[in-house]
Amino acid sequence: MNFERTHDAFIQDWHEAMHSGDTTKLENMTDDYTVVFYDENVLEPATFTKAEAIAGMRSSAADLKGMEKRFDDRVISMKTETRAVVFYRMHIIHEGRSLAELFTIEHWTEEEGRWLLAAEIQQRVR
């Protein structure tokens, strides 16, 4: 499955970014990409544009450099041949301990032969 290989590479790119701090390979998003983040103690979610998300991702990779980002219980749902939705539990691991857990839903679209992240929803679990 073409998309599954794409998402496997995306996970590998995250592993590399967590060691190097370089998120360049992860910045393949649609122009109108948005991410919505729900925190457990905040009533209104935070919404970020592509530019804001990239800045946050760069900062996060630098701050978490050397830690592990684990993608558990991944489920890929192909909506059409050019649209996919991915669900997983993400853990941020430091010295064998989970520092954070988030449920994540990613929406992907294929444009001109390339899979791009179109939207993301994250809910902090802990």
C-alpha positions as a LaTeX table, in Angstrom:
\begin{tabular}{lrrr}
\hline
Residue & $x$ (\AA) & $y$ (\AA) & $z$ (\AA) \\
\hline
Met1 & 0.00 & 0.00 & 0.00 \\
Asn2 & 1.57 & 3.27 & $-1.15$ \\
Phe3 & 0.17 & 5.37 & 1.67 \\
Glu4 & 1.21 & 2.94 & 4.42 \\
Arg5 & 4.82 & 3.19 & 3.20 \\
Thr6 & 4.44 & 6.97 & 3.18 \\
His7 & 3.23 & 6.98 & 6.78 \\
Asp8 & 5.97 & 4.54 & 7.83 \\
Ala9 & 8.49 & 7.00 & 6.36 \\
Phe10 & 6.74 & 9.85 & 8.23 \\
Ile11 & 7.21 & 7.97 & 11.51 \\
Gln12 & 10.87 & 7.33 & 10.66 \\
Asp13 & 11.30 & 11.04 & 9.86 \\
Trp14 & 9.92 & 11.83 & 13.34 \\
His15 & 12.43 & 9.43 & 14.91 \\
Glu16 & 15.24 & 11.21 & 13.05 \\
Ala17 & 13.91 & 14.65 & 14.03 \\
Met18 & 13.78 & 13.65 & 17.70 \\
His19 & 17.50 & 12.82 & 17.53 \\
Ser20 & 18.68 & 15.66 & 15.27 \\
Gly21 & 16.19 & 18.44 & 16.01 \\
Asp22 & 15.72 & 18.91 & 12.22 \\
Thr23 & 12.05 & 18.75 & 11.14 \\
Thr24 & 12.56 & 19.61 & 7.46 \\
Lys25 & 11.36 & 16.18 & 6.24 \\
Leu26 & 8.16 & 16.58 & 8.29 \\
Glu27 & 7.11 & 19.89 & 6.77 \\
Asn28 & 5.15 & 18.38 & 3.86 \\
Met29 & 1.73 & 19.88 & 4.44 \\
Thr30 & $-1.03$ & 21.38 & 2.34 \\
Asp31 & $-1.11$ & 25.18 & 2.16 \\
Asp32 & $-4.30$ & 25.26 & 4.26 \\
Tyr33 & $-3.05$ & 22.74 & 6.86 \\
Thr34 & $-4.37$ & 23.27 & 10.38 \\
Val35 & $-3.90$ & 21.50 & 13.67 \\
Val36 & $-6.38$ & 21.60 & 16.54 \\
Phe37 & $-5.03$ & 20.75 & 19.99 \\
Tyr38 & $-7.29$ & 19.86 & 22.90 \\
Asp39 & $-5.69$ & 20.03 & 26.33 \\
Glu40 & $-7.30$ & 18.27 & 29.27 \\
Asn41 & $-7.62$ & 21.41 & 31.44 \\
Val42 & $-8.62$ & 23.94 & 28.77 \\
Leu43 & $-12.19$ & 24.34 & 27.50 \\
Glu44 & $-11.37$ & 25.85 & 24.11 \\
Pro45 & $-8.97$ & 24.05 & 21.78 \\
Ala46 & $-5.92$ & 25.77 & 20.35 \\
Thr47 & $-5.86$ & 26.01 & 16.56 \\
Phe48 & $-2.67$ & 26.54 & 14.58 \\
Thr49 & $-2.00$ & 27.43 & 10.95 \\
Lys50 & 0.66 & 25.72 & 8.86 \\
Ala51 & 3.26 & 28.39 & 9.68 \\
Glu52 & 2.44 & 28.27 & 13.40 \\
Ala53 & 2.49 & 24.45 & 13.40 \\
Ile54 & 5.88 & 24.31 & 11.68 \\
Ala55 & 7.33 & 26.83 & 14.16 \\
Gly56 & 5.89 & 24.79 & 17.05 \\
Met57 & 7.17 & 21.52 & 15.58 \\
Arg58 & 10.68 & 22.95 & 15.21 \\
Ser59 & 10.62 & 24.21 & 18.79 \\
Ser60 & 9.25 & 20.90 & 20.08 \\
Ala61 & 11.86 & 18.82 & 18.23 \\
Ala62 & 14.62 & 21.04 & 19.64 \\
Asp63 & 13.20 & 20.88 & 23.19 \\
Leu64 & 12.63 & 17.11 & 23.03 \\
Lys65 & 15.89 & 16.29 & 21.26 \\
Gly66 & 17.08 & 12.85 & 22.29 \\
Met67 & 13.66 & 11.71 & 23.51 \\
Glu68 & 11.46 & 9.20 & 21.72 \\
Lys69 & 8.11 & 9.77 & 20.05 \\
Arg70 & 6.18 & 6.50 & 19.89 \\
Phe71 & 3.19 & 5.89 & 17.61 \\
Asp72 & 1.02 & 3.15 & 19.14 \\
Asp73 & $-2.15$ & 1.41 & 17.94 \\
Arg74 & $-1.99$ & 3.03 & 14.49 \\
Val75 & $-5.01$ & 2.54 & 12.23 \\
Ile76 & $-5.01$ & 3.75 & 8.62 \\
Ser77 & $-8.34$ & 4.34 & 6.93 \\
Met78 & $-8.28$ & 5.02 & 3.19 \\
Lys79 & $-11.25$ & 7.31 & 2.50 \\
Thr80 & $-10.52$ & 7.36 & $-1.25$ \\
Glu81 & $-7.44$ & 6.61 & $-3.34$ \\
Thr82 & $-6.20$ & 10.14 & $-2.62$ \\
Arg83 & $-7.44$ & 10.70 & 0.96 \\
Ala84 & $-6.42$ & 8.89 & 4.12 \\
Val85 & $-7.11$ & 9.24 & 7.83 \\
Val86 & $-4.66$ & 7.91 & 10.42 \\
Phe87 & $-5.46$ & 7.34 & 14.10 \\
Tyr88 & $-2.87$ & 6.56 & 16.80 \\
Arg89 & $-1.82$ & 7.10 & 20.40 \\
Met90 & 1.37 & 9.10 & 20.58 \\
His91 & 3.70 & 8.87 & 23.57 \\
Ile92 & 6.65 & 11.13 & 24.32 \\
Ile93 & 9.18 & 8.88 & 26.07 \\
His94 & 12.14 & 10.06 & 28.16 \\
Glu95 & 14.41 & 7.60 & 29.96 \\
Gly96 & 11.78 & 4.86 & 29.61 \\
Arg97 & 8.91 & 6.96 & 31.03 \\
Ser98 & 5.96 & 8.35 & 29.11 \\
Leu99 & 5.95 & 12.12 & 29.68 \\
Ala100 & 2.86 & 12.73 & 27.55 \\
Glu101 & 0.18 & 10.75 & 25.76 \\
Leu102 & $-2.02$ & 12.14 & 22.99 \\
Phe103 & $-4.70$ & 10.68 & 20.77 \\
Thr104 & $-4.00$ & 11.87 & 17.25 \\
Ile105 & $-6.05$ & 11.94 & 14.07 \\
Glu106 & $-4.26$ & 12.94 & 10.87 \\
His107 & $-5.95$ & 13.74 & 7.57 \\
Trp108 & $-3.76$ & 13.18 & 4.49 \\
Thr109 & $-4.33$ & 14.01 & 0.84 \\
Glu110 & $-2.42$ & 13.11 & $-2.30$ \\
Glu111 & $-1.64$ & 16.05 & $-4.56$ \\
Glu112 & 0.36 & 15.71 & $-7.77$ \\
Gly113 & 1.67 & 12.31 & $-6.71$ \\
Arg114 & 2.76 & 13.40 & $-3.21$ \\
Trp115 & 1.04 & 12.65 & 0.08 \\
Leu116 & 0.63 & 15.78 & 2.21 \\
Leu117 & $-0.65$ & 16.22 & 5.74 \\
Ala118 & $-3.84$ & 18.28 & 5.43 \\
Ala119 & $-5.10$ & 18.52 & 9.02 \\
Glu120 & $-4.44$ & 17.13 & 12.45 \\
Ile121 & $-6.41$ & 16.84 & 15.69 \\
Gln122 & $-4.66$ & 16.06 & 18.96 \\
Gln123 & $-6.21$ & 15.36 & 22.37 \\
Arg124 & $-3.92$ & 15.24 & 25.37 \\
Val125 & $-4.67$ & 12.19 & 27.49 \\
Arg126 & $-1.95$ & 12.83 & 30.06 \\
\hline
\end{tabular}
